[in-house]
Amino acid sequence: MPIDLWSLYELMFKSRLFEEAIAQLWQEGRISGEMHLGTGEEAIVAGVVAHLHEGDAMALDHRCSAALLMRGVDPVLILRELFGQPDGLCGGMGGHMHLYSKEYLAASAGIVGASGPAATGFALAAQTLRPGTIAVAFFGEGAMNQGMLMESLNLASQWKLPVLFVCKDDGWQITTQSKGLTSSELMERAQGLGVPAVDGDGSDVSSMWETAGVAIERLRSGEGPVFLHAGCVHLEAHFLGFQLTRILRYPVQELAEMGGPLARSFLQPGGAVLRERLAGFKEIMGAVRSTMNDPRRDPALDPLRRTRVILRTDTPRLEELENKIQAELINVIASALVEVQS
């Protein structure tokens, strides 16, 4: 089947606008609690989900709205769930990290690495009850340090289960760089458990579609699991409201709020000596400088921008597609907010 870049872009653009709308609603206080978005992961998710059929299952991590939306779950139900409404996707009890859809065989969890065991269970059911169907596990590279994910890779290998393990690697485990926490190459680790590993470019949806397609064909033919490693960026860092990201976007406002407490900490008597206080200040500024040089700030790594550059050769069609999706999203938000207001 030839690649349909327009369809893939539609999935990604719809997901990006939806999550940007979620961010706005969160900023307005309509959604409570933490919020972890998958902006920047769209090429990985679209490249995989585009190959899924009826009966295939997904086990998701805490950045799950993009995969659910691309798979076909009603976005109004997702928003109602985020609002905590009883007519939401999970009765208003799941929040954004625990979304489930029985219709689409999709389940998410906020526990790091939990998608591994869930997908392995899905795959065992597929192998036994629905031959030819598969399961997919989405997770970040930090999950590769969780024992239950390692056990899932091992079991899937031993039983030749049709499960695709998709590792979305942005190089950060919350606020710590992954290279300082993981002692071996992730693909080698998977291969050491008998799972073939492939590498995909998480900022290039064409690459992801082709790589995932080959892997999923192996799964459907009964040859056992595959580990798919894909680099990506999280455009909103680990979660919405991450302070270093706020400093970059609103330096005057954020640094002004920090200035008073920092000045008082230098001037008040007692406590650490001035040398230690200065060292702490240098550490804070070092973190800010590191964030300024973070790849998340490089537009070239945004999968939507990369794809849009290619599709701009047919600007009228591109604008028509984007306008259609924008209009659909406006209706989705309006419908969800009516439920909240009533």
TIRO-904594 format. One record per residue (C-alpha): chain; x, y, z; residue in three letters. Coordinates in Angstrom, 1 decimal, decimal comma, always signed. Layout:
BEGIN
  chaine       x       y       z  residu
       A       X       Y       Z     ALA
...
END
This chain:
BEGIN
  chaine       x       y       z  residu
       A    +0,0    +0,0    +0,0     MET
       A    +1,5    +3,4    -1,0     PRO
       A    +2,0    +6,0    +1,6     ILE
       A    -0,8    +8,7    +1,8     ASP
       A    +1,0   +11,7    +3,2     LEU
       A    -2,2   +13,8    +3,2     TRP
       A    -4,0   +11,3    +5,4     SER
       A    -1,1   +11,1    +7,8     LEU
       A    -0,9   +14,9    +8,0     TYR
       A    -4,6   +15,1    +8,7     GLU
       A    -4,2   +12,8   +11,7     LEU
       A    -1,2   +14,8   +13,0     MET
       A    -2,8   +18,2   +12,4     PHE
       A    -6,1   +17,1   +14,1     LYS
       A    -4,1   +15,8   +17,1     SER
       A    -2,0   +18,9   +17,4     ARG
       A    -5,0   +21,3   +17,3     LEU
       A    -6,9   +19,1   +19,8     PHE
       A    -4,0   +19,1   +22,3     GLU
       A    -3,4   +22,8   +21,8     GLU
       A    -7,1   +23,3   +22,7     ALA
       A    -6,7   +21,1   +25,7     ILE
       A    -3,7   +23,3   +26,8     ALA
       A    -5,8   +26,4   +26,4     GLN
       A    -8,7   +24,9   +28,4     LEU
       A    -6,2   +23,8   +31,1     TRP
       A    -4,8   +27,4   +31,3     GLN
       A    -8,3   +28,7   +31,7     GLU
       A    -8,8   +26,4   +34,7     GLY
       A   -11,5   +24,3   +33,0     ARG
       A    -9,3   +21,2   +33,4     ILE
       A    -7,7   +20,5   +36,8     SER
       A    -4,6   +18,6   +37,9     GLY
       A    -1,5   +17,9   +35,9     GLU
       A    -1,6   +17,7   +32,1     MET
       A    +0,9   +15,7   +30,0     HIS
       A    +0,6   +16,4   +26,3     LEU
       A    +2,0   +14,5   +23,3     GLY
       A    +2,7   +17,5   +21,1     THR
       A    +5,8   +16,5   +19,2     GLY
       A    +5,0   +12,8   +19,1     GLU
       A    +2,4   +13,0   +16,3     GLU
       A    +4,6   +11,4   +13,6     ALA
       A    +5,3    +8,4   +15,8     ILE
       A    +1,7    +7,9   +16,7     VAL
       A    +0,3    +8,5   +13,3     ALA
       A    +2,8    +6,3   +11,6     GLY
       A    +1,8    +3,4   +13,8     VAL
       A    -1,9    +4,0   +14,1     VAL
       A    -2,4    +4,3   +10,4     ALA
       A    -1,6    +0,6   +10,1     HIS
       A    -4,1    -0,6   +12,7     LEU
       A    -7,2    -2,6   +11,8     HIS
       A   -10,4    -3,5   +13,6     GLU
       A    -9,6    -5,9   +16,4     GLY
       A    -6,1    -4,4   +17,0     ASP
       A    -5,4    -3,1   +20,5     ALA
       A    -3,4    -0,3   +22,0     MET
       A    -1,9    +0,1   +25,5     ALA
       A    -1,0    +3,7   +26,1     LEU
       A    +1,0    +5,8   +28,5     ASP
       A    +0,0    +9,0   +30,2     HIS
       A    +0,2   +10,9   +26,9     ARG
       A    -2,7    +9,1   +25,3     CYS
       A    -5,1   +11,6   +23,8     SER
       A    -3,4   +11,7   +20,4     ALA
       A    -3,5    +7,9   +19,9     ALA
       A    -7,1    +7,7   +21,0     LEU
       A    -8,1   +10,6   +18,7     LEU
       A    -6,3    +9,1   +15,7     MET
       A    -7,8    +5,7   +16,3     ARG
       A   -11,3    +7,2   +16,1     GLY
       A   -12,4    +7,8   +19,7     VAL
       A   -15,0   +10,7   +19,9     ASP
       A   -13,1   +13,8   +20,9     PRO
       A   -16,1   +15,2   +22,7     VAL
       A   -16,1   +12,2   +25,0     LEU
       A   -12,4   +12,8   +25,7     ILE
       A   -12,9   +16,4   +26,5     LEU
       A   -15,9   +15,6   +28,8     ARG
       A   -13,7   +13,2   +30,6     GLU
       A   -11,0   +15,8   +31,1     LEU
       A   -13,7   +18,1   +32,5     PHE
       A   -14,6   +15,4   +35,0     GLY
       A   -18,1   +15,0   +33,6     GLN
       A   -20,1   +11,8   +34,2     PRO
       A   -20,9   +11,5   +30,5     ASP
       A   -17,2   +11,5   +29,7     GLY
       A   -15,3    +8,6   +28,1     LEU
       A   -14,7    +7,0   +31,5     CYS
       A   -17,6    +8,5   +33,5     GLY
       A   -15,4   +11,4   +34,6     GLY
       A   -13,3    +9,2   +36,8     MET
       A   -10,2    +8,6   +34,7     GLY
       A    -8,7   +12,0   +34,1     GLY
       A    -6,3   +12,5   +31,2     HIS
       A    -3,9    +9,7   +32,2     MET
       A    -6,4    +6,9   +32,6     HIS
       A    -8,5    +6,8   +29,4     LEU
       A   -10,1    +3,6   +28,2     TYR
       A   -12,2    +2,7   +25,1     SER
       A   -13,6    -0,8   +25,0     LYS
       A   -14,9    -0,2   +21,5     GLU
       A   -11,4    +0,4   +20,2     TYR
       A    -9,6    -2,0   +22,6     LEU
       A    -7,5    +0,9   +24,0     ALA
       A    -6,3    +1,5   +27,6     ALA
       A    -4,0    +3,9   +29,2     SER
       A    -2,3    +4,2   +32,6     ALA
       A    -0,3    +6,8   +34,4     GLY
       A    +2,1    +4,1   +35,8     ILE
       A    +5,4    +4,3   +33,9     VAL
       A    +5,9    +1,0   +32,0     GLY
       A    +2,4    -0,3   +32,5     ALA
       A    +1,7    -0,3   +28,8     SER
       A    +4,1    -3,2   +28,4     GLY
       A    +2,1    -5,8   +30,5     PRO
       A    -1,2    -4,4   +29,1     ALA
       A    -0,1    -4,8   +25,5     ALA
       A    +1,3    -8,3   +26,2     THR
       A    -2,0    -9,3   +27,6     GLY
       A    -3,8    -7,8   +24,6     PHE
       A    -1,4    -9,7   +22,3     ALA
       A    -2,0   -13,0   +24,0     LEU
       A    -5,8   -12,5   +23,6     ALA
       A    -5,2   -11,6   +19,9     ALA
       A    -3,1   -14,6   +19,3     GLN
       A    -5,7   -16,9   +20,9     THR
       A    -9,0   -15,3   +19,9     LEU
       A    -8,3   -13,1   +16,9     ARG
       A    -5,5   -14,5   +14,8     PRO
       A    -4,1   -11,8   +12,5     GLY
       A    -4,7    -9,0   +14,9     THR
       A    -2,0    -7,3   +17,0     ILE
       A    -1,3    -5,1   +20,0     ALA
       A    +0,8    -2,0   +20,4     VAL
       A    +2,4    -0,6   +23,5     ALA
       A    +3,4    +3,1   +23,5     PHE
       A    +5,8    +4,3   +26,2     PHE
       A    +8,7    +6,7   +26,9     GLY
       A   +12,4    +5,7   +27,2     GLU
       A   +12,2    +6,0   +30,9     GLY
       A    +9,9    +3,0   +31,0     ALA
       A   +12,7    +0,9   +29,8     MET
       A   +14,2    +1,0   +33,3     ASN
       A   +11,0    -0,6   +34,7     GLN
       A   +11,2    -4,3   +35,4     GLY
       A    +7,6    -5,0   +34,3     MET
       A    +8,4    -3,7   +30,8     LEU
       A   +11,5    -5,9   +30,6     MET
       A    +9,4    -8,9   +31,7     GLU
       A    +6,9    -8,1   +29,0     SER
       A    +9,5    -8,0   +26,3     LEU
       A   +10,9   -11,4   +27,5     ASN
       A    +7,4   -13,0   +27,7     LEU
       A    +6,4   -11,7   +24,3     ALA
       A    +9,6   -13,0   +22,8     SER
       A    +9,2   -16,5   +24,4     GLN
       A    +5,6   -16,8   +23,3     TRP
       A    +6,0   -15,1   +19,9     LYS
       A    +3,2   -12,7   +20,8     LEU
       A    +2,1   -10,1   +18,1     PRO
       A    +3,0    -7,0   +20,0     VAL
       A    +4,8    -3,9   +18,8     LEU
       A    +6,7    -2,1   +21,6     PHE
       A    +7,0    +1,6   +20,6     VAL
       A    +9,5    +3,6   +22,6     CYS
       A    +9,1    +7,3   +22,2     LYS
       A   +12,5    +8,7   +23,2     ASP
       A   +12,8   +12,4   +23,8     ASP
       A   +16,1   +12,1   +25,8     GLY
       A   +14,5   +13,3   +29,1     TRP
       A   +13,1   +11,5   +32,0     GLN
       A   +10,9   +14,2   +33,5     ILE
       A   +13,7   +16,8   +34,2     THR
       A   +16,8   +14,6   +34,0     THR
       A   +18,5   +13,7   +30,8     GLN
       A   +18,1   +10,0   +30,0     SER
       A   +21,8    +9,5   +29,2     LYS
       A   +22,5   +10,0   +32,9     GLY
       A   +20,0    +7,4   +34,0     LEU
       A   +20,1    +4,5   +31,5     THR
       A   +23,4    +2,5   +31,2     SER
       A   +22,9    +0,7   +27,9     SER
       A   +21,5    +1,2   +24,4     GLU
       A   +17,7    +0,6   +24,4     LEU
       A   +17,7    -1,3   +21,1     MET
       A   +20,4    -3,6   +22,4     GLU
       A   +18,5    -4,2   +25,6     ARG
       A   +15,4    -5,3   +23,6     ALA
       A   +17,5    -7,5   +21,4     GLN
       A   +19,1    -9,1   +24,4     GLY
       A   +15,6   -10,3   +25,3     LEU
       A   +15,1   -11,8   +21,9     GLY
       A   +13,0    -9,0   +20,4     VAL
       A   +14,1    -7,7   +17,0     PRO
       A   +14,7    -3,9   +17,2     ALA
       A   +14,3    -1,2   +14,5     VAL
       A   +14,9    +2,5   +14,6     ASP
       A   +12,6    +5,2   +13,2     GLY
       A   +12,8    +8,9   +12,8     ASP
       A   +10,1   +10,3   +15,1     GLY
       A   +10,1   +13,7   +13,4     SER
       A    +9,4   +12,2   +10,0     ASP
       A    +6,0   +10,7    +9,5     VAL
       A    +6,9    +9,0    +6,2     SER
       A    +9,8    +7,2    +7,9     SER
       A    +7,7    +6,2   +10,8     MET
       A    +4,9    +4,9    +8,5     TRP
       A    +7,3    +2,8    +6,5     GLU
       A    +9,2    +1,4    +9,6     THR
       A    +6,0    +0,6   +11,5     ALA
       A    +4,5    -1,0    +8,4     GLY
       A    +7,3    -3,5    +8,0     VAL
       A    +7,2    -4,3   +11,8     ALA
       A    +3,5    -4,8   +11,9     ILE
       A    +3,5    -7,1    +8,9     GLU
       A    +5,9    -9,3   +10,8     ARG
       A    +3,5    -9,3   +13,7     LEU
       A    +0,5   -10,3   +11,6     ARG
       A    +2,4   -13,2   +10,0     SER
       A    +3,1   -14,7   +13,5     GLY
       A    +6,8   -14,1   +13,7     GLU
       A    +6,7   -12,5   +17,1     GLY
       A    +7,2    -9,1   +18,7     PRO
       A    +9,2    -6,1   +17,5     VAL
       A   +10,7    -3,2   +19,4     PHE
       A   +10,5    +0,1   +17,6     LEU
       A   +12,7    +3,0   +18,9     HIS
       A   +11,9    +6,5   +17,7     ALA
       A   +13,4    +9,8   +18,8     GLY
       A   +11,1   +12,7   +19,3     CYS
       A   +10,7   +16,0   +21,2     VAL
       A    +8,1   +17,1   +23,7     HIS
       A    +7,2   +20,6   +22,7     LEU
       A    +5,7   +21,3   +26,2     GLU
       A    +8,5   +19,6   +28,1     ALA
       A    +7,3   +17,0   +30,6     HIS
       A    +4,0   +18,7   +31,6     PHE
       A    +2,1   +21,9   +31,0     LEU
       A    +3,3   +24,7   +33,2     GLY
       A    +6,9   +23,5   +33,4     PHE
       A    +8,7   +26,5   +35,0     GLN
       A   +11,8   +26,6   +32,8     LEU
       A    +9,5   +26,6   +29,7     THR
       A    +7,5   +29,4   +31,2     ARG
       A   +10,7   +31,4   +31,8     ILE
       A   +11,6   +31,1   +28,1     LEU
       A    +8,2   +32,1   +26,9     ARG
       A    +7,5   +34,9   +29,4     TYR
       A   +10,9   +35,9   +30,7     PRO
       A   +10,0   +39,3   +32,1     VAL
       A    +6,9   +38,1   +34,0     GLN
       A    +8,5   +34,9   +35,3     GLU
       A   +11,9   +36,3   +36,3     LEU
       A   +10,2   +39,3   +38,0     ALA
       A    +8,3   +36,9   +40,2     GLU
       A   +11,6   +35,0   +41,0     MET
       A   +13,6   +38,2   +41,6     GLY
       A   +12,1   +39,1   +45,0     GLY
       A   +12,6   +35,7   +46,6     PRO
       A   +16,1   +35,4   +45,2     LEU
       A   +17,1   +38,8   +46,5     ALA
       A   +15,7   +38,1   +49,9     ARG
       A   +17,6   +34,8   +50,1     SER
       A   +20,9   +36,6   +49,4     PHE
       A   +20,3   +39,3   +51,9     LEU
       A   +18,7   +37,6   +54,9     GLN
       A   +21,0   +36,7   +57,8     PRO
       A   +21,8   +33,2   +58,7     GLY
       A   +21,6   +30,1   +56,6     GLY
       A   +24,1   +29,1   +53,9     ALA
       A   +27,2   +31,2   +53,3     VAL
       A   +27,2   +33,6   +50,3     LEU
       A   +29,4   +31,3   +48,3     ARG
       A   +26,8   +28,4   +48,5     GLU
       A   +24,0   +30,8   +47,7     ARG
       A   +25,8   +32,0   +44,6     LEU
       A   +26,4   +28,4   +43,6     ALA
       A   +22,6   +27,7   +43,9     GLY
       A   +21,9   +30,7   +41,7     PHE
       A   +24,4   +29,6   +39,1     LYS
       A   +22,7   +26,2   +39,0     GLU
       A   +19,3   +27,8   +38,4     ILE
       A   +20,7   +29,9   +35,5     MET
       A   +22,5   +26,9   +34,1     GLY
       A   +19,2   +25,1   +33,9     ALA
       A   +17,6   +28,0   +32,1     VAL
       A   +20,5   +28,1   +29,6     ARG
       A   +20,2   +24,4   +29,1     SER
       A   +16,5   +24,7   +28,4     THR
       A   +17,3   +27,5   +25,8     MET
       A   +19,5   +25,1   +23,9     ASN
       A   +17,1   +22,2   +24,2     ASP
       A   +16,1   +20,6   +20,8     PRO
       A   +12,5   +21,2   +21,7     ARG
       A   +13,1   +24,8   +20,6     ARG
       A   +14,3   +23,7   +17,1     ASP
       A   +11,4   +24,1   +14,6     PRO
       A   +13,1   +21,6   +12,3     ALA
       A   +12,3   +18,8   +14,7     LEU
       A    +8,6   +19,6   +14,7     ASP
       A    +7,0   +16,7   +12,7     PRO
       A    +4,1   +18,9   +11,6     LEU
       A    +6,3   +21,6   +10,2     ARG
       A    +8,4   +19,0    +8,4     ARG
       A    +5,4   +17,5    +6,7     THR
       A    +3,7   +20,8    +6,0     ARG
       A    +6,8   +22,0    +4,0     VAL
       A    +6,3   +19,0    +1,7     ILE
       A    +2,5   +19,5    +1,3     LEU
       A    +2,8   +23,3    +0,6     ARG
       A    +3,4   +22,4    -3,0     THR
       A    -0,4   +22,2    -3,1     ASP
       A    -1,3   +25,2    -1,0     THR
       A    -5,0   +25,4    -1,8     PRO
       A    -5,6   +21,7    -0,8     ARG
       A    -3,5   +22,2    +2,3     LEU
       A    -5,5   +25,3    +3,4     GLU
       A    -8,8   +23,6    +2,7     GLU
       A    -7,8   +20,6    +4,8     LEU
       A    -6,6   +22,7    +7,7     GLU
       A    -9,7   +25,0    +7,6     ASN
       A   -11,9   +21,9    +7,7     LYS
       A   -10,2   +20,4   +10,7     ILE
       A   -10,2   +23,8   +12,5     GLN
       A   -13,9   +24,1   +11,9     ALA
       A   -14,5   +20,6   +13,2     GLU
       A   -12,5   +21,3   +16,3     LEU
       A   -14,5   +24,5   +17,1     ILE
       A   -17,7   +22,4   +17,0     ASN
       A   -16,1   +19,7   +19,2     VAL
       A   -15,1   +22,3   +21,9     ILE
       A   -18,5   +24,0   +21,7     ALA
       A   -20,3   +20,7   +22,2     SER
       A   -18,1   +19,7   +25,2     ALA
       A   -18,4   +23,1   +26,9     LEU
       A   -22,2   +23,0   +26,6     VAL
       A   -22,2   +19,8   +28,6     GLU
       A   -20,0   +21,5   +31,2     VAL
       A   -22,2   +24,6   +31,5     GLN
       A   -25,4   +22,6   +31,8     SER
END
